[in-house]
Amino acid sequence: MDKEYFFAEVTLLVTHYNRSQSLEQLLLSFEALGCRFGEVVVSDDGSKPQHIDYLLQLQKRHEFRLITTPQNRGLGNNINKGQDAVQTPLTLYVQEDFTPTAIFPESFTHALDIMRKKPQTDMVRFYAYFEYPCLSDTAEHGFHEMQFNVLKPGYRKFYAYSDHPHLRRSNFFERFGRYVEGQKGDVTEYRMMMSFLKNKGKAYFYKDFTGLFIQKNSEAEPSTMKRTSWRESDNFILTQIRHLYRHLKFNFDYLT
């Protein structure tokens, strides 16, 4: 560690469920990069006893506030109660299976500058599965403004919001409402995506979208997000049906 970074106005919010070793790796990675935050909040979604025990051991070595629940209540509830606990103006939201890369600290300082200088900006995104298709031509240290327009072709333009790692204002709920609870994770994320668009959310996107975080799922702690086979299939016909369905549904939900 050559340099220390103290982000006093930022709380690192980590959602966790049955992947305590992954959480440990995330915390160790931030520490190795010299990143310290105003506070670290870990929101647990009713993990198994062995993982809760490990979280309590981690607390002795890494300073964080643990927010628990007696039973699993889903992604929406987990983010809501975690965000409710945040007391700083800004929140860095990361799920426990991500790891920051070596260039993250410096890029994160640039993201903070965007949030400070442009109060209309609601969030800055650090990771994605694909490049957002509607980005401004100009960049600020690799960050481009996201420019949603419902008239532009394709449905990927709707993915302006994502649960992947991002920096947001801690009053996010005042602008976009709380996360829907009692639904599957995909539905919760989709509903927030639509709220973000309908309420004219403003965001920046890091164009090298896998350059700041790496998503790691080990055999010991695999992904806890389960999706139906048709959503993941590479079959040509199923892929075309999936694209058509999303195109129609996204436009209909946005316009109605």
N, C-alpha and C positions, 0 to 999 in steps of 0.2 A: 504494500500500500504506500504509494508515493505522496498522496495528497488526501486531505480530508474535506468533505463537503457536508455542511450542516444546513439542512433545509428546515429552518425553524417554523415557517408558516405552513408546512405540509405535514399531514398525517399519512403514514403508510397504512392503508386498510387492506387486509388480506382476508379473503373468505376461505374457509377450511372445512373439509369433510373427509375424514378417514385417510388422510395422507400426511401424517405428522412428520415423516422423514423428508418428504418433499418440502414442507414448510421450513424445516431446519435448513435444508439446502438453500432456499430462498433467502432466509435471514443471514446465513453465513456469506452468501454472495454479496449482499449489500454491504455487510461489514468489511469484506475483503476489498471492496471498491472504495471504502472510506465514506460511505453514505450514512449520514445520521439524519433523523427526522424529528420534528417537534414531538411526535408521539407515534407509536406503532400500536395498531388495534388489530387483533385477530378475532374474527367472528366465526365461531364454530357452529355447525349445523347438526348437532346431536350425534357426534362421532361415537364410535364404539369405545368402551371403557379403556382398552389398552392405548388408544390414541389420546384420550383425555389425560391419562397418566403421563404419557410422553410429553404432551403439551405443558403439563405442570412442571416437568423436569426442564423443559426448554425455557420456561419462564425464569428459572434460576440462573440461566446462562445468558439469556437475551431478554432485555427489558421490553415487555409489551403488556398491553391490557387485554385480557381474555374475556370475550363476551360469549356466553354459552346459552344453550336452550336444552330442556330436558328431553326433547324428542326432535327428530328430523322434520323440518317444516319447509324445506325447499329453498331454492336459490333466492327467490324474491324476499322472503323473510330474513334470510341470512344477510343479504346486502342491506336491507332496510335497518335492521338492528345494529349492524356495524356502522353504517353511515350516521345513525342517530347518536352514536357514541363519539363521533369526531368533533373536536373543539377548535380546530385550526381553520383558517379561511380556505385552504386548499386540501384536496384529497388525492393521493396517488393510489388508485385502485388496482390491485394485482391479485389474481387467483394463485393458489399455493403451488401450482405445477409449473410456474414460470421462473426463469433465472435471468437477471440482467447481464448484459455483455459489458466488456471493458470500456466501450465508448459511451455507455449510458450516462454516467454522471455529468459529463460535459454537455451532452445533448439535452439532458434534463434541465440544466441551467438555462439553456436557450428556450425551452418550453415555458419555464417560469417567466422569462422575459416577455414572451408573447402574452401570457395571462396578465402580467402587470401593465403592459403598455396598451393592451387592447381589451378593455373591460367588457366589451360585448362578446368576447370569446367565452364559450361555456366549457369547452374541453379540448385537450390535445391528445391525440391517439398515437400509441407507440408500437402497436403490433396488429397484424391482420393476416388472413389467409390469402388475400389477393390485393393488388393495388386498387384503391378507390378510383373509379373511372372519371370523376369530375373534379379535377384539381386545378388550382390556379397555375398560370405559367411561371410566376415568380415564386421563389422559395426563400425562406429565412432559416439558414443553417440546416437545410434538408426538410423543413416543414412547409407544407403547402396548405393553403386554405381550401377547405372542402366546399364545393359550389353545387349544391343540389338544385336541380330543376326538373320538375316532373315531366316536362316536355322532351327531355333528352331521351334517346333510345336506350333500351335495355332495362333490366330490373336491378342490376348491381348498384345503381346509383342510390337505391333506398338504404343501403347499408352505411348510413352516415354515423349511426351509433353502434357500438359493440361493447360487450362485456370484457373484451380483451384489455390488457393493461392500458390505462389512460390516466391523465391528470384532469381533474374537474374542480369546479368551485363547490365548496361544501354546502352551499344553499341550493344544490342541484334540484332537490325535491320541490322547492318553491316555484321553479320554472317548469318542471316536467312531470311533477307528481311522483308518488312512491311506486316502487316496483310491485307488480301484481303478485299476490301471494296465492298459494294453493294450486298453482299450475306447474306444468313441466318447465324445466329451465329454458328450453327453446321458445316456448310461448311467452315466458316472462321477458326474455330479451327482445323478442319481436314486438311486444306491446310497448316497451320503452323506446324501441327504435321508431315506432310510429309516433309516439308522443313527442320525441325529439324533433322529428320532421314537422309535425303539425304546429308545434310551438316555435318554429323558426330557429332551432338551435344552430349555433355557430361553432365550428370546430376546425382544428388543424390536424394534418395527417403527415406522419413521417414516411416519406416515399420509399426509403429502404426498409420496408415494413417488417422484415425479420432481422434487422440489424441491431436492434436495441434490446430485444428479449428473445430467449429461446424457450420453447415449450418442451418440457420433459415429462414423459410418462414411462415409468419403469414397470417391469413385470411384477415387482413387489407391490407397487402402488399405481395401478393403471387408472385411466380416466374414469371418473364416476358419472360422466354424461353418457346416457344411453340413447341412441337414435334408432328409428325403425330402418329396416334394410333398404327400403326404396329411396330413402334420403341419402344413402351412401353409395348406392349401386352405380357402377360404371357402364351398365348396359345401355346401349345407344338409345333404344326406344324409351326406356325409363328416364334417361337423362333428358330427352326432348320433352317428355310429358312433365317432368319436374320443372324445367325452365318455363314452359308455357303456363303451368299452374302458378308458379311464383309471379310471373309477369302479370297475370290477370288478378291474382289475389292482392298483390302489393298495390297496384294502381287502384283497385276497387276500395281497399281499406283506407288508403290515403285520401281519396276523393269523397268518401262518404262519411 
